[in-house]
Amino acid sequence: MKSITRFFHIHSFANKLSWRLVLTLSIVMGGAIYLIYQVSWAVLNTESVMRHSTFCVRTSKEISEIVSNVRLATINNVSNLEDHLDRPDRFHDILKRVVEINPHLQCIGISFVADYYPQKGRWYAPYARRDSVGNVITGYAGDSQHDYLQEADIQKALASEEGFWTKPYVDCVDRETPLVSYMQPVHDRSGKVVAVITSDLSLTFLKEAMSGIEMRLNWWTGGAGVDFKGAYSYTFIIDNDGVYVSHPDTARILKENYFDYARKQSDTLAVHAGHLMLSGNQGSYYGSDDDHVLQIEGINSYLFYAPITETGWGLGVSVPELSFKVVGYGFVSILLFLIIIALIVVFFASFFGIRRAVKPLKTLAQATEEVAQGKFDTPLPKIKSHDEIRLLRDSFEEMQHSLTKYIDQLQTTTAQKATMESELKIAHNIQMSMLPKTFPPYPQRQDVDIYGMLTPAKAVGGDLFDFYIRDEQLFFCIGDVSGKGVPASLVMAVSRSLFRNISAHTSSTSAIVGSINDAMVEGNETGMFVTLFVGVLDLQSGSLRYCNGGHNAPLVISNDVQLLPCKSNLVVGIIPNHDYEEQQTTIQHGTTLFLFTDGLNEAEDAHQAQFGDERVNEVAEALIQDQVTAPNDVIERMQKAVHQFVGTAEQSDDLTMMAIRYN
């Protein structure tokens, strides 16, 4: 007992690895057993379903073909009868011939409208039918006791332009044979309906067709015709209303209704199955799930169904669930037993083989533990075998050298990255310091209020805005440099400095934009450009002079929202000596100018949909309705709206906004 306990005691890396590998193998094999079980069961079940479906569809086609032949025989003889309307004495010969060549046809007759042949009387309905021994006899139907003109089907056929199948009924002669009739109107030469041809199909042929499929089904499902505790396969046919047209229990035919019985039992699954049978489609039905199984005659069953295409009836094959499982359980049980035996053998073989194979790993594990602690110069043990463990030892040795080199490179890279991040942070601070950052900028003035913000997409960006007051005039600008990052930030700094320097000597916005353009074109080998809007607002009169260099037109927010009319001008920094045109308008008191870069209207959400000019206008209109006028509130509302739209998506472009309220 002590030796056994020590044998299974897990005290080393080798034993742990052995147990883990064996456990993994057991789980994999267990999964394989389950998978094989499920696949085997599914294959057997699928094969059984396909076989039953094939029998069902084949039988429905055979029945549909017989029914179709009767209909075609009726249709094909309509024209022959119409040609002999002037010779009524020939009708018996024609009808008798039709019955003789159609073995499933019980009777065929032609019923004329009242007094069509005055010499024949009010009723004239010649027919030909089979008697009880199979001989074809002829006769006439219709008299005062049997007025066929009052029958609903006859009246329907006389009023119809197309043929139709009647509801099943019992033969009025022998009171036993179930029949179904196909009726087709007959026209005279003027096209008037003068008679109805009726072909009676005996449904006794269904019994032979049904018994054949039931015998094959019960043999294939393992019973060979044996009753599984009252469970056996059988077929039945219901008409459009659910009345049994064919059933193993002949007492039910044309007397009981499938739906009435199902509803009486409150069986919604059986009702649904009946509707599937009459849907015109073919398939199988078992229930909604494993907890709600279809029951037919109180037995869990599969229902296979197919349409009788000519009549709209439904053919159903009821197969007990138990008959599916008899063959499947036997096959799967044998397979499962063999797999378990194989698993036990593999388990013990793997356990002992792995313990012996991983034993050399113990010494290697001790050495690598020291390497993992950072002692990269720790000597590794010598392994004499030439197998994967030897390759593992050599790989660890190579890893020692690689780790030493990697640590040195990582230290150098980390230092360089820290330096770069520090420099970018300094550049960001420098760039932000170049922009107005004190708001409100002119607290002593009541005639103007300004607020602006810039959010770069990276550490540094290429957007800019600036403003100052000189000679009671507000000089302001907003711009967007092509590109992002450090190159754009340098162009942004140059553009802002040029605006300050040039606007200090002139109040002409076109001269300011033109001078900035000429200065930037000179030496612009990278082809970078700036979209720039420059404006000069006279704080005394409200006169606004402005020049647009390819930038978004600002919004004018007062009693409504309008775009400031801006003429198309070339972006700044492309063509030297370009003639920029200045525009002028008057700003009313209480008006807010809202300027922005395309980082606002072209902001994208996670699905790459853009915020768009329409949403910008909607937010601006909401500001008017809410009577929000302060520039900082305007920008805060706009910023909140775009952030809600973008959501978790990464910012794709620099976002700059500036609001100027003229009070």
Helices and strands as residue ranges (DSSP letters): H 2-8, H 13-83, G 88-90, H 91-101, E 105-112, G 118-120, E 126-130, E 136-140, G 148-150, H 152-158, E 164-165, E 169-170, E 178-187, E 193-202, H 205-220, E 234-238, E 244-246, G 250-252, H 258-264, H 268-277, E 283-285, E 287-289, E 292-293, E 295-296, E 299-308, E 313-320, H 321-357, H 361-372, H 388-434, E 448-455, E 463-470, E 473-481, H 485-503, H 509-521, E 530-538, E 543-549, E 555-557, E 561-563, E 583-586, E 591-596, H 598-601, H 612-625, H 631-646, E 655-662
